[in-house]
């Protein structure tokens, strides 16, 4: 037996109240949920948020529409396969119930780990490994001071992963800067040096690239606008026409 057990699933839209004899870490991957922990009160959680539920805490939860969460369960007492020291380090995370927000890097990590678990749902060893990784990474975020780098190059591939994961939402430049451990001004300067465009221009290009792909696949323009993070269909049409010289509808007709 390894350190933890983990799973990915959706919460029902009917409220449930329970408690259990193990600690539990909950991360919302998609959608919105409503949690209430006895000692912390209730809170609505959405993608990138989560909560720590010690074994002594009763809690209530309900899914608010389509949702997907990842849970990591830490047994009490500890499994015999790990040392007391290892268990003590991780279990400190559950000294008190709490809500938290994942930083951008951990949002990407949680999404990637849950994707692997869903790809191979019958592999308990993979599920435990993914749970242990997420548990340890979140422990570092919640207990350590952020380390900032003075590197001169940005990892565009990792930035692209984060952007693609969040493209249907409003992506703030400050989020991208935080992802790279830079101030907004430093990020803006280094990004333009690296790519030849501003972060805002880069985001627009990414949204248009996804919009073109979805339009070619036959999705309705109003759906495409929402899936690509545009504020409205008219906003997408305006950017599409100014940049590509054609409306989304005419572009789509070319592929029918």
Backbone as JSON, one array per atom type, in Angstrom:
{
  "sequence": "XXXXXXXXXXXXXXXXXXXXXXXXXXXXXXXXXXXXXXXXXXXXXXXXXXXXXXXXXXXXXXXXXXXXXXXXXXXXXXXXXXXXXXXXXXXXXXXXXXXXXXXXXXXXXXXXXXXXXXXXXXXXXXXXXXXXXXXXXXXXXXXXXXXXXXXXXXXXXXXXXXXXXXXXXXXXXXXXXXXXXXXXXXXXXXXXXXXXXXXXXXXXXXXXXXXXXXXXXXXXXXXXXXXXXXXXXXXXXXXXXXXXXXXXXXXXXXXX",
  "N": [[0.85, -1.19, 0.0], [0.56, 2.24, -0.8], [0.98, 5.75, -0.03], [-1.54, 7.23, -0.35], [-5.04, 7.2, -1.43], [-6.84, 7.86, -4.41], [-9.24, 9.56, -6.57], [-11.3, 10.47, -9.41], [-14.24, 12.19, -10.06], [-17.74, 13.19, -10.47], [-19.74, 15.38, -8.5], [-22.98, 14.79, -7.12], [-26.16, 16.49, -7.77], [-27.67, 16.6, -5.57], [-27.69, 17.36, -2.22], [-25.4, 16.02, 0.17], [-24.48, 14.76, 3.33], [-21.81, 13.8, 5.36], [-19.28, 11.99, 7.26], [-15.93, 10.68, 7.73], [-13.37, 8.23, 8.46], [-10.87, 9.03, 7.56], [-8.45, 11.4, 6.33], [-9.13, 13.97, 3.89], [-8.42, 15.4, 0.76], [-9.66, 17.76, -1.48], [-10.05, 18.8, -4.81], [-11.35, 21.01, -7.14], [-11.84, 20.41, -10.46], [-13.31, 21.08, -12.77], [-16.18, 23.13, -13.43], [-18.62, 23.99, -10.84], [-18.99, 23.71, -7.29], [-20.54, 23.19, -4.08], [-19.44, 23.4, -0.86], [-19.5, 22.58, 2.6], [-17.91, 22.75, 5.58], [-17.75, 21.63, 8.89], [-16.26, 23.2, 10.83], [-15.51, 25.4, 9.37], [-17.54, 26.56, 7.92], [-19.66, 27.26, 5.03], [-18.78, 27.27, 1.51], [-18.63, 28.28, -1.88], [-17.06, 26.53, -4.42], [-14.98, 26.66, -7.26], [-13.43, 25.82, -10.43], [-10.01, 25.13, -9.89], [-10.0, 25.63, -7.22], [-10.17, 24.34, -3.82], [-10.42, 22.13, -0.93], [-9.43, 21.22, 2.42], [-10.08, 18.47, 4.35], [-10.06, 17.31, 7.43], [-10.05, 14.13, 9.19], [-11.67, 14.31, 11.4], [-13.7, 16.04, 10.85], [-17.05, 16.75, 10.04], [-18.88, 17.08, 6.98], [-20.61, 18.72, 4.27], [-21.75, 18.46, 0.91], [-22.39, 19.4, -2.53], [-23.0, 19.17, -6.02], [-22.96, 21.77, -8.43], [-24.52, 21.84, -11.11], [-22.82, 20.71, -14.12], [-19.83, 19.17, -13.18], [-16.51, 18.36, -12.02], [-14.38, 16.65, -9.9], [-11.31, 16.04, -8.09], [-10.3, 13.79, -5.67], [-8.24, 13.1, -2.85], [-7.49, 10.69, -0.6], [-6.28, 10.26, 2.63], [-5.23, 7.74, 4.63], [-6.03, 6.99, 8.09], [-5.07, 5.16, 10.81], [-1.62, 5.63, 9.56], [-0.55, 3.95, 6.48], [1.36, 0.92, 6.6], [3.42, 0.73, 4.84], [4.86, 3.06, 4.59], [7.15, 5.35, 6.18], [7.04, 6.58, 9.58], [7.93, 9.19, 9.71], [7.55, 10.17, 7.08], [4.79, 10.06, 6.92], [4.08, 11.83, 8.97], [5.0, 14.29, 7.97], [3.3, 14.77, 5.73], [0.74, 14.54, 6.88], [0.5, 16.78, 8.46], [-0.67, 18.68, 6.93], [-3.33, 18.33, 7.32], [-3.98, 19.29, 9.8], [-5.81, 21.24, 10.32], [-9.01, 22.16, 9.07], [-9.52, 23.72, 5.87], [-9.95, 26.09, 3.18], [-8.72, 26.61, -0.17], [-6.89, 28.11, -2.94], [-5.58, 26.93, -5.93], [-2.36, 27.6, -7.32], [-1.47, 28.77, -10.66], [0.35, 26.88, -11.83], [-0.13, 24.52, -10.4], [-2.77, 24.09, -11.08], [-2.53, 23.28, -13.74], [-1.06, 20.94, -13.27], [-2.89, 19.41, -11.69], [-4.93, 19.06, -13.55], [-3.59, 17.56, -15.52], [-2.85, 15.23, -14.09], [-5.37, 14.22, -13.31], [-6.36, 13.7, -15.82], [-4.75, 11.56, -16.66], [-5.58, 9.63, -14.81], [-8.24, 9.29, -15.56], [-7.88, 8.31, -18.09], [-6.83, 5.82, -17.62], [-8.63, 4.2, -15.82], [-8.74, 1.81, -14.38], [-6.39, 1.34, -13.09], [-5.03, 1.09, -10.17], [-2.53, 1.61, -9.03], [-1.5, 3.73, -10.54], [-3.42, 5.65, -9.9], [-2.93, 6.02, -7.15], [-0.31, 7.0, -7.25], [-0.68, 9.41, -8.65], [-2.33, 10.73, -6.84], [-0.6, 10.96, -4.62], [1.36, 12.66, -5.72], [-0.08, 15.04, -6.25], [-0.94, 15.66, -3.66], [1.49, 16.11, -2.3], [2.51, 18.28, -3.79], [0.59, 20.29, -3.36], [0.86, 20.55, -0.62], [3.38, 21.78, -0.5], [2.76, 24.22, -1.75], [1.0, 25.38, 0.11], [2.49, 25.57, 2.43], [4.98, 26.66, 1.95], [7.11, 29.43, 1.09], [6.83, 31.27, -1.96], [9.19, 30.68, -4.56], [11.15, 32.75, -6.45], [12.31, 33.25, -9.74], [15.14, 34.44, -11.62], [15.56, 34.0, -14.24], [16.21, 34.4, -17.77], [14.78, 33.45, -19.89], [11.59, 32.42, -21.04], [9.42, 29.66, -20.48], [7.78, 28.76, -23.01], [6.32, 26.58, -23.9], [5.21, 25.43, -21.57], [3.7, 27.6, -20.73], [1.87, 27.68, -22.82], [0.46, 25.31, -22.3], [-0.9, 25.99, -19.95], [-2.43, 28.16, -20.9], [-4.02, 26.91, -22.89], [-5.49, 25.21, -21.28], [-7.07, 27.0, -19.91], [-8.41, 28.55, -21.74], [-11.09, 28.94, -22.33], [-11.93, 30.58, -20.38], [-11.62, 33.84, -18.82], [-8.47, 34.9, -19.13], [-6.1, 36.31, -17.1], [-3.41, 38.63, -17.44], [-1.82, 38.9, -15.24], [-2.07, 36.39, -14.08], [-0.59, 34.81, -15.85], [1.91, 35.96, -15.51], [2.35, 35.34, -12.83], [2.46, 32.58, -13.05], [4.93, 32.31, -14.21], [6.53, 33.23, -12.21], [7.15, 35.97, -12.16], [7.03, 39.58, -12.06], [4.32, 41.59, -13.35], [5.23, 43.57, -15.13], [7.86, 42.69, -15.69], [7.28, 40.22, -16.84], [5.79, 41.01, -19.12], [7.72, 42.42, -20.58], [9.74, 40.43, -21.04], [8.25, 38.5, -22.33], [7.52, 39.76, -24.72], [10.03, 40.12, -25.84], [10.68, 37.48, -26.31], [8.65, 36.44, -27.98], [7.87, 38.38, -29.8], [5.47, 39.65, -29.69], [2.8, 41.12, -27.73], [1.57, 39.83, -24.54], [-1.25, 39.98, -24.56], [-1.87, 40.1, -27.33], [-0.94, 37.6, -28.02], [-2.67, 35.9, -26.62], [-5.08, 36.49, -27.94], [-4.45, 35.47, -30.47], [-4.25, 32.74, -29.86], [-6.9, 32.22, -29.08], [-8.21, 32.67, -31.5], [-7.06, 30.68, -33.1], [-8.06, 28.35, -31.89], [-10.77, 28.85, -32.29], [-10.99, 28.76, -35.09], [-10.44, 26.04, -35.54], [-12.61, 24.81, -34.18], [-14.77, 25.85, -35.59], [-14.32, 24.72, -38.09], [-14.85, 22.14, -37.39], [-17.55, 22.18, -37.22], [-19.01, 23.38, -35.16], [-21.44, 25.64, -33.78], [-21.23, 29.19, -34.26], [-21.91, 30.78, -31.96], [-21.51, 28.99, -29.88], [-18.82, 28.48, -30.23], [-17.68, 30.96, -29.62], [-18.1, 31.08, -26.86], [-16.66, 28.81, -26.01], [-14.12, 29.59, -26.58], [-13.53, 31.71, -25.01], [-14.34, 34.31, -25.65], [-16.11, 37.37, -25.01], [-18.6, 37.59, -26.17], [-20.57, 36.51, -29.04], [-20.54, 38.52, -30.97], [-18.27, 39.92, -30.27], [-16.3, 38.04, -30.87], [-16.72, 37.85, -33.63], [-15.98, 40.42, -34.44], [-13.2, 40.53, -33.79], [-12.3, 38.35, -35.29], [-12.93, 39.16, -37.92], [-11.41, 41.53, -38.18], [-8.83, 40.53, -37.91], [-8.53, 38.27, -39.62], [-9.91, 38.95, -41.86], [-12.42, 37.97, -42.59], [-15.71, 36.82, -41.78], [-16.71, 34.71, -38.99], [-18.83, 32.98, -39.71], [-18.77, 32.93, -42.55], [-16.24, 31.88, -42.84], [-16.63, 29.32, -41.8], [-18.42, 28.25, -43.64], [-16.82, 27.75, -45.79], [-15.79, 25.27, -45.36], [-17.78, 23.45, -45.48]],
  "CA": [[0.0, 0.0, 0.0], [1.29, 3.5, -0.81], [0.52, 6.76, 0.91], [-2.91, 7.73, -0.44], [-5.97, 6.7, -2.43], [-7.4, 9.03, -5.1], [-10.26, 9.26, -7.57], [-11.86, 11.62, -10.12], [-15.65, 11.94, -10.31], [-18.62, 14.36, -10.38], [-20.62, 15.4, -7.34], [-24.4, 14.83, -7.49], [-26.84, 17.75, -7.52], [-28.43, 16.43, -4.33], [-26.75, 17.55, -1.12], [-25.12, 14.87, 1.01], [-23.7, 15.07, 4.53], [-21.2, 12.62, 5.97], [-17.92, 12.11, 7.76], [-15.23, 9.42, 7.52], [-12.22, 8.05, 9.34], [-9.62, 9.34, 6.86], [-8.33, 12.77, 5.84], [-9.48, 14.07, 2.47], [-8.09, 16.61, 0.01], [-10.59, 17.89, -2.6], [-9.7, 19.83, -5.78], [-12.34, 21.14, -8.21], [-11.18, 20.46, -11.77], [-14.2, 21.77, -13.7], [-17.5, 23.44, -12.91], [-18.76, 24.6, -9.52], [-19.53, 22.86, -6.24], [-20.82, 23.87, -2.82], [-18.94, 22.62, 0.27], [-19.63, 23.13, 3.94], [-17.14, 22.0, 6.58], [-18.3, 22.01, 10.2], [-15.53, 24.26, 11.54], [-15.15, 26.49, 8.45], [-18.7, 27.1, 7.23], [-19.83, 26.88, 3.63], [-18.12, 28.07, 0.49], [-18.75, 27.8, -3.26], [-15.75, 26.29, -5.0], [-14.96, 26.45, -8.7], [-12.19, 25.26, -10.98], [-8.78, 25.66, -9.32], [-10.14, 25.77, -5.77], [-10.28, 23.06, -3.14], [-10.53, 22.19, 0.52], [-8.79, 20.21, 3.25], [-11.08, 17.95, 5.28], [-9.5, 16.34, 8.39], [-10.94, 13.0, 9.48], [-12.57, 14.64, 12.51], [-14.67, 17.05, 10.41], [-18.21, 16.44, 9.22], [-18.97, 18.03, 5.88], [-21.73, 18.59, 3.32], [-21.32, 18.86, -0.43], [-23.36, 19.25, -3.61], [-22.53, 19.67, -7.3], [-23.79, 22.83, -9.01], [-24.44, 21.59, -12.55], [-21.71, 19.85, -14.54], [-18.64, 19.41, -12.39], [-15.56, 17.24, -11.93], [-13.44, 16.9, -8.81], [-10.33, 15.01, -7.76], [-10.14, 13.65, -4.22], [-7.11, 12.3, -2.38], [-7.8, 10.24, 0.75], [-5.11, 9.87, 3.4], [-5.71, 6.86, 5.69], [-5.66, 7.18, 9.5], [-3.64, 5.46, 10.94], [-0.87, 5.56, 8.29], [-0.23, 2.62, 5.96], [2.63, 0.42, 7.12], [4.46, 0.75, 3.81], [5.63, 4.29, 4.63], [7.74, 5.62, 7.49], [6.31, 7.52, 10.43], [8.38, 10.53, 9.35], [6.87, 10.57, 5.85], [3.37, 10.3, 7.23], [4.0, 13.02, 9.8], [5.19, 15.47, 7.11], [2.11, 14.99, 4.91], [-0.47, 14.65, 7.69], [0.41, 18.13, 9.02], [-1.57, 19.45, 6.07], [-4.7, 18.13, 7.78], [-4.14, 19.72, 11.19], [-6.99, 22.1, 10.41], [-9.77, 22.29, 7.83], [-9.23, 24.98, 5.19], [-10.2, 26.23, 1.74], [-7.53, 27.17, -0.81], [-6.87, 28.3, -4.39], [-4.34, 26.44, -6.53], [-1.68, 28.52, -8.22], [-1.61, 28.31, -12.06], [1.14, 25.68, -12.11], [-0.8, 23.35, -9.84], [-3.97, 23.85, -11.88], [-2.08, 22.46, -14.87], [-0.68, 19.63, -12.73], [-4.1, 18.69, -11.31], [-5.63, 18.67, -14.78], [-2.83, 16.5, -16.18], [-2.95, 14.0, -13.29], [-6.73, 13.68, -13.42], [-6.5, 13.15, -17.18], [-4.13, 10.24, -16.67], [-6.44, 8.73, -14.05], [-9.44, 8.98, -16.35], [-7.46, 7.52, -19.24], [-6.59, 4.45, -17.15], [-9.41, 4.15, -14.58], [-8.6, 0.53, -13.67], [-5.0, 1.2, -12.64], [-4.97, 1.67, -8.83], [-1.18, 2.09, -8.75], [-1.41, 5.06, -11.14], [-4.27, 6.57, -9.11], [-2.23, 6.35, -5.9], [0.85, 7.84, -7.59], [-1.18, 10.75, -8.98], [-2.78, 11.33, -5.59], [0.58, 11.33, -3.82], [2.0, 13.8, -6.36], [-0.88, 16.24, -6.01], [-0.92, 15.92, -2.22], [2.79, 16.69, -1.96], [2.66, 19.59, -4.44], [-0.28, 21.24, -2.65], [1.49, 20.8, 0.68], [4.44, 22.77, -0.7], [2.16, 25.53, -2.02], [0.35, 25.93, 1.29], [3.4, 25.71, 3.57], [6.27, 27.23, 1.56], [7.12, 30.72, 0.43], [7.14, 31.1, -3.38], [10.56, 30.94, -5.0], [11.11, 33.5, -7.7], [13.49, 33.03, -10.57], [15.61, 35.58, -12.4], [15.92, 33.5, -15.55], [15.95, 35.33, -18.86], [13.94, 32.83, -20.91], [10.31, 31.89, -20.6], [9.08, 28.34, -21.0], [6.55, 29.0, -23.77], [5.54, 25.34, -23.98], [4.42, 25.31, -20.34], [2.71, 28.67, -20.78], [0.82, 27.24, -23.75], [-0.37, 24.32, -21.6], [-1.79, 26.71, -19.04], [-3.37, 28.94, -21.7], [-4.97, 26.0, -23.51], [-6.35, 24.69, -20.22], [-7.96, 28.04, -19.4], [-8.77, 29.44, -22.84], [-12.53, 29.23, -22.32], [-12.14, 31.56, -19.32], [-10.89, 35.1, -18.97], [-7.11, 34.72, -18.62], [-5.48, 37.58, -16.72], [-1.96, 38.69, -17.66], [-1.19, 38.69, -13.93], [-2.0, 34.94, -13.88], [0.54, 34.31, -16.64], [3.12, 36.43, -14.84], [2.5, 34.53, -11.61], [2.85, 31.25, -13.51], [6.37, 32.36, -14.51], [7.2, 33.81, -11.06], [7.64, 37.29, -12.54], [6.08, 40.68, -11.95], [3.62, 41.81, -14.63], [6.1, 44.35, -16.03], [8.95, 41.82, -16.14], [6.71, 39.22, -17.75], [5.42, 41.68, -20.37], [8.96, 42.72, -21.31], [10.42, 39.21, -21.49], [7.39, 37.81, -23.28], [7.62, 40.42, -26.03], [11.35, 39.8, -26.37], [10.7, 36.06, -26.69], [7.67, 36.08, -29.02], [7.65, 39.45, -30.75], [4.13, 40.21, -29.52], [2.42, 41.29, -26.33], [0.77, 38.71, -24.05], [-2.64, 40.12, -25.01], [-1.92, 39.7, -28.73], [-0.72, 36.15, -28.06], [-3.92, 35.27, -26.19], [-6.04, 36.63, -29.04], [-4.08, 34.51, -31.52], [-4.62, 31.4, -29.39], [-8.35, 32.1, -29.15], [-8.59, 32.57, -32.91], [-6.64, 29.37, -33.59], [-9.03, 27.37, -31.43], [-12.04, 29.15, -32.93], [-10.93, 28.22, -36.45], [-10.54, 24.59, -35.45], [-13.97, 24.45, -33.79], [-15.66, 26.19, -36.71], [-14.13, 23.69, -39.12], [-15.49, 20.91, -36.9], [-19.0, 22.31, -37.34], [-19.67, 23.98, -34.0], [-22.12, 26.9, -34.04], [-20.4, 30.33, -33.84], [-22.19, 31.22, -30.6], [-20.84, 28.03, -28.99], [-17.38, 28.67, -30.39], [-17.32, 32.17, -28.87], [-18.05, 30.73, -25.44], [-15.6, 27.83, -25.79], [-12.82, 30.23, -26.8], [-13.32, 32.76, -24.04], [-14.76, 35.64, -26.08], [-17.21, 37.86, -24.18], [-19.85, 37.39, -26.9], [-20.37, 36.13, -30.44], [-20.2, 39.71, -31.74], [-16.87, 40.24, -29.98], [-15.5, 37.11, -31.67], [-16.85, 38.23, -35.04], [-15.2, 41.63, -34.66], [-11.77, 40.18, -33.78], [-12.11, 37.43, -36.42], [-12.97, 39.93, -39.17], [-10.28, 42.45, -38.23], [-7.56, 39.81, -38.0], [-8.49, 37.33, -40.73], [-10.59, 39.52, -43.02], [-13.6, 37.18, -42.94], [-16.51, 36.55, -40.59], [-16.69, 33.3, -38.6], [-19.82, 32.21, -40.47], [-18.26, 32.72, -43.9], [-15.1, 30.98, -42.72], [-17.15, 27.98, -41.59], [-19.06, 27.79, -44.87], [-15.78, 27.29, -46.71], [-15.42, 23.88, -45.06], [-18.96, 22.58, -45.58]],
  "C": [[0.89, 1.24, 0.0], [0.55, 4.51, 0.05], [-0.97, 7.05, 0.85], [-3.73, 6.97, -1.47], [-6.61, 7.91, -3.1], [-8.39, 8.59, -6.16], [-10.7, 10.57, -8.21], [-13.32, 11.3, -10.42], [-16.43, 13.26, -10.22], [-19.48, 14.25, -9.13], [-22.08, 15.47, -7.8], [-25.0, 16.19, -7.15], [-27.78, 17.65, -6.34], [-27.45, 16.47, -3.17], [-26.62, 16.27, -0.28], [-24.24, 15.32, 2.18], [-23.11, 13.79, 5.08], [-19.87, 12.97, 6.62], [-17.26, 10.75, 7.55], [-13.97, 9.4, 8.36], [-10.89, 8.24, 8.62], [-9.64, 10.82, 6.47], [-8.66, 12.8, 4.35], [-9.09, 15.44, 1.92], [-8.99, 16.64, -1.22], [-10.14, 19.03, -3.49], [-10.77, 19.84, -6.86], [-11.61, 21.32, -9.54], [-11.99, 21.26, -12.77], [-15.52, 22.06, -13.0], [-17.47, 24.05, -11.52], [-19.38, 23.6, -8.55], [-19.77, 23.72, -5.0], [-20.38, 22.95, -1.69], [-19.25, 23.34, 1.57], [-18.92, 22.2, 4.92], [-17.53, 22.53, 7.95], [-17.59, 23.21, 10.82], [-15.24, 25.48, 10.68], [-16.35, 27.14, 7.78], [-18.72, 26.68, 5.77], [-19.11, 27.81, 2.68], [-18.36, 27.44, -0.88], [-17.35, 27.69, -3.85], [-15.89, 26.08, -6.5], [-13.58, 25.98, -9.14], [-10.95, 25.94, -10.39], [-8.83, 25.84, -7.82], [-10.26, 24.39, -5.14], [-10.42, 23.23, -1.65], [-9.81, 21.01, 1.17], [-9.79, 19.77, 4.3], [-10.42, 16.92, 6.2], [-10.52, 15.26, 8.73], [-11.96, 13.33, 10.56], [-13.72, 15.55, 12.1], [-15.83, 16.43, 9.64], [-18.31, 17.47, 8.11], [-20.14, 17.69, 4.97], [-21.27, 19.08, 1.96], [-22.44, 18.64, -1.44], [-22.74, 19.81, -4.89], [-23.49, 20.7, -7.84], [-23.71, 22.71, -10.53], [-23.3, 20.65, -12.87], [-20.47, 20.19, -13.72], [-17.77, 18.17, -12.4], [-14.57, 17.58, -10.84], [-12.44, 15.75, -8.72], [-10.19, 14.98, -6.25], [-8.94, 12.76, -3.93], [-7.41, 11.96, -0.92], [-6.53, 9.75, 1.44], [-5.57, 9.04, 4.59], [-5.22, 7.28, 7.08], [-6.03, 5.88, 10.24], [-2.91, 5.27, 9.6], [-0.66, 4.13, 7.83], [1.16, 2.19, 6.39], [3.76, 0.51, 6.11], [5.28, 2.04, 3.82], [6.14, 4.51, 6.05], [6.87, 6.6, 8.27], [6.67, 8.96, 10.07], [7.66, 11.04, 8.1], [5.41, 10.9, 6.12], [3.2, 11.58, 8.03], [4.1, 14.29, 8.96], [3.9, 15.79, 6.35], [0.88, 15.26, 5.77], [-0.6, 16.02, 8.36], [-0.52, 19.01, 8.21], [-3.0, 19.4, 6.59], [-4.9, 18.49, 9.25], [-5.4, 20.55, 11.38], [-7.68, 22.14, 9.06], [-9.49, 23.65, 7.19], [-9.7, 24.92, 3.74], [-8.96, 26.87, 1.12], [-7.78, 27.35, -2.31], [-5.54, 27.79, -4.93], [-3.69, 27.53, -7.36], [-1.76, 27.94, -9.65], [-0.85, 27.03, -12.38], [0.43, 24.43, -11.59], [-2.14, 23.07, -10.52], [-3.64, 22.97, -13.08], [-1.75, 21.05, -14.4], [-1.92, 18.81, -12.4], [-4.87, 18.21, -12.53], [-4.92, 17.51, -15.47], [-2.95, 15.17, -15.42], [-4.34, 13.38, -13.39], [-6.98, 13.08, -14.79], [-5.9, 11.76, -17.29], [-5.0, 9.22, -15.94], [-7.68, 8.33, -14.82], [-9.1, 8.15, -17.58], [-7.27, 6.05, -18.86], [-7.31, 4.24, -15.81], [-9.24, 2.87, -13.77], [-7.18, 0.28, -13.17], [-4.86, 1.84, -11.25], [-3.59, 2.21, -8.48], [-0.98, 3.49, -9.32], [-2.22, 6.06, -10.33], [-3.57, 6.98, -7.82], [-1.04, 7.27, -6.17], [0.41, 9.27, -7.9], [-1.65, 11.47, -7.72], [-1.63, 11.79, -4.73], [1.27, 12.58, -4.38], [1.24, 15.08, -6.07], [-0.86, 16.64, -4.54], [0.38, 16.62, -1.82], [2.96, 18.09, -2.54], [1.81, 20.65, -3.74], [0.29, 21.55, -1.27], [2.58, 21.87, 0.56], [3.85, 24.15, -0.95], [1.64, 26.18, -0.74], [1.31, 26.19, 2.45], [4.72, 26.39, 3.24], [6.08, 28.62, 0.96], [7.47, 30.52, -1.03], [8.58, 31.47, -3.7], [10.51, 31.62, -6.36], [12.42, 33.32, -8.45], [13.86, 34.28, -11.34], [16.06, 35.14, -13.78], [15.51, 34.44, -16.66], [15.04, 34.74, -19.92], [12.67, 32.29, -20.29], [10.09, 30.52, -21.21], [7.73, 28.47, -21.71], [5.69, 27.75, -23.85], [4.66, 25.16, -22.74], [3.36, 26.4, -20.25], [1.54, 28.28, -21.68], [-0.11, 26.21, -23.1], [-1.37, 25.0, -20.69], [-2.84, 27.5, -19.81], [-4.43, 28.04, -22.32], [-5.97, 25.46, -22.48], [-7.4, 25.71, -19.81], [-8.52, 28.95, -20.48], [-10.25, 29.79, -22.87], [-12.88, 30.25, -21.24], [-11.41, 32.85, -19.66], [-9.52, 34.95, -18.33], [-6.5, 36.08, -18.35], [-3.97, 37.51, -16.99], [-1.23, 38.46, -16.35], [-1.1, 37.2, -13.6], [-0.81, 34.35, -14.62], [1.86, 34.73, -16.0], [3.4, 35.61, -13.59], [2.96, 33.12, -11.95], [4.35, 31.18, -13.75], [7.19, 32.95, -13.36], [7.87, 35.14, -11.41], [6.59, 38.34, -12.21], [5.43, 40.87, -13.32], [4.52, 42.56, -15.61], [7.25, 43.51, -16.56], [8.44, 40.8, -17.15], [6.41, 39.84, -19.11], [6.67, 41.93, -21.22], [9.61, 41.47, -21.87], [9.58, 38.44, -22.5], [7.52, 38.43, -24.67], [8.98, 40.17, -26.67], [11.38, 38.39, -26.96], [9.82, 35.76, -27.89], [7.45, 37.15, -30.08], [6.26, 40.05, -30.68], [3.82, 40.35, -28.04], [1.64, 40.06, -25.86], [-0.68, 38.77, -24.52], [-2.8, 39.69, -26.47], [-1.78, 38.19, -28.87], [-1.99, 35.41, -27.66], [-4.97, 35.34, -27.28], [-5.73, 35.62, -30.15], [-4.47, 33.1, -31.13], [-6.13, 31.2, -29.46], [-8.82, 31.93, -30.6], [-8.21, 31.2, -33.48], [-7.63, 28.29, -33.16], [-10.38, 27.59, -32.1], [-12.07, 28.6, -34.35], [-11.11, 26.71, -36.46], [-11.97, 24.15, -35.14], [-14.98, 24.75, -34.9], [-15.54, 25.15, -37.82], [-14.78, 22.37, -38.72], [-17.01, 21.0, -36.88], [-19.73, 22.9, -36.16], [-20.3, 25.33, -34.37], [-21.27, 28.07, -33.53], [-20.65, 30.79, -32.41], [-21.56, 30.29, -29.57], [-19.33, 28.23, -29.04], [-16.9, 29.88, -29.58], [-17.18, 31.85, -27.39], [-16.89, 29.79, -25.14], [-14.2, 28.44, -25.91], [-12.6, 31.44, -25.91], [-13.63, 34.17, -24.51], [-15.97, 36.07, -25.26], [-18.56, 37.67, -24.84], [-19.53, 36.95, -28.32], [-19.96, 37.34, -31.27], [-18.75, 40.12, -31.5], [-15.95, 39.33, -30.78], [-15.53, 37.5, -33.13], [-15.99, 39.44, -35.36], [-13.7, 41.31, -34.75], [-11.44, 39.3, -34.98], [-12.0, 38.22, -37.72], [-11.77, 40.86, -39.29], [-8.97, 41.73, -38.47], [-7.45, 38.96, -39.26], [-9.2, 37.83, -41.98], [-11.81, 38.75, -43.47], [-14.39, 36.93, -41.65], [-16.43, 35.06, -40.24], [-17.65, 32.44, -39.42], [-19.35, 31.93, -41.89], [-17.07, 31.76, -43.88], [-15.59, 29.53, -42.59], [-17.75, 27.41, -42.87], [-18.05, 27.26, -45.89], [-15.48, 25.8, -46.53], [-16.62, 22.94, -45.1], [-19.09, 22.05, -46.99]]
}
